[in-house]
Amino acid sequence: MTVHIGAQPGDIAPTVLMPGDPYRARWAAETFLKDARLVNEVRGMLGYTGTWNGNPVTIHGSGMGMPSLSIYANELIRDYGAKTLIRVGSAGAMQDHVKIRDVVLAQTATTLSTPSAGIFRELNFAPCADFGLLAAAHRVAGDKGITTHVGNIYSSDVFYDERPDLTEIMTRHGVLCVEMEAAELYNVCARHGARALAVLTISDHLITHEALPSSERERSFGEMIEIALGAAFA
């Protein structure tokens, strides 16, 4: 057990999928895993472990934002031996060619600040995905006929952003979408030698102001889980 995770030794699988919302973790575990069981509920952050195609998998919430994810990613790796961590979540598109319901595979993650900034100090470290996971996810998505985009994303440390100038600069430089966790996941996994990837569904659009209806978000979220699981065990 750790301060934030009440799982016992052996309860956490080497492969962990990390949605932000703990209730999405529960839904994904009940939908995709066989014999899923609750292994953590400390502070309401739900984690479940079961199997997918015979492979042990944990699906554990990360909370919103990089500080929250950093806590769980660190403990999952250091204290429970997790080796592959895949963020599955929603994002806002920042390019015209990226459409609602498309999936973005985050090759790299731009950010203003992360909890790891104090470690890097003056170094501008470039957080990036594990290439094996990235390539496998792209293949899986293609086989399923899911439209995907691979490239740079923006991990914001605020939800209510008041920097339209910053959005314009990132759009100009080809940043595909914005979310709130991937950059720190990539930092933590790089530091501890674990594999990392973010698989993101576009739920809203910063340019067109479209938004995915709540009734359709669950189906789109399911496609992310399929891609993540397929990539993890390719």
C-alpha positions, 0 to 999 in steps of 0.5 A: 500500500502507498499513501494514495493507492490501497492495492496489495502487492500483486494487485497491480498489473504490469500494464496500466490504462489511466483514464482521468475519471475514476468512473470511466475506469470502472466502466472500462474495467467492467466492459473490457476486462474479464474477472475485473476486481476493485483493487483501489478506492482510496480518496475515490480514485478507483482502480481495477485489475482483470485480464484482457485476452489472458493478459493481466491489466489494471485500469486506474484513474489518474484524476484531472491535471498533471499534479494528480497524474504524477502522484499515481504514475510515480506510485504505480511504477515505483511501488507496484512495478508497472511497466507500461502506462497508457493514458486514455482520455479526451482532448480538444482539437487545435487543427482544422483537419482534426475532427470530432471523434478522431483519435490522436496518438501523442508522439510528443507533448508540449507544455508550459509547466509540469510537476517535473519542472523542478527536476529539469530546472533550466533543461527543456526536456522533450517528453515523448511516447514510447515508439513501440507503443505508438507504432502498435497503436497506429496499426491497431487503429488502422486495422479497425478503420479508426481515423488517427493523427500522430504528432505533437499535443499540448498538455495544459496545466489549466482548464480555464485558459485565458491565453488565446495568443498561446493557442494561436501560436501552437495552432500555427506550429501544428499542435494537434490538440490540448489535454491536461496529463500526457506530458507529465506521464511521459516525464515520469515514465522516462525517469523510471524506464517505463513505456508511455503513450497517450491515446486521445479522442477529440471531444471538442474543437477549439476552432469550430467550437463543435462538441461531442454529445455526452451520449456518444462519448462512451462509444468513442471512449471504448475505441480508445480502450481497444486501441490501447489494449491492442497496442500494449499486447501487440 
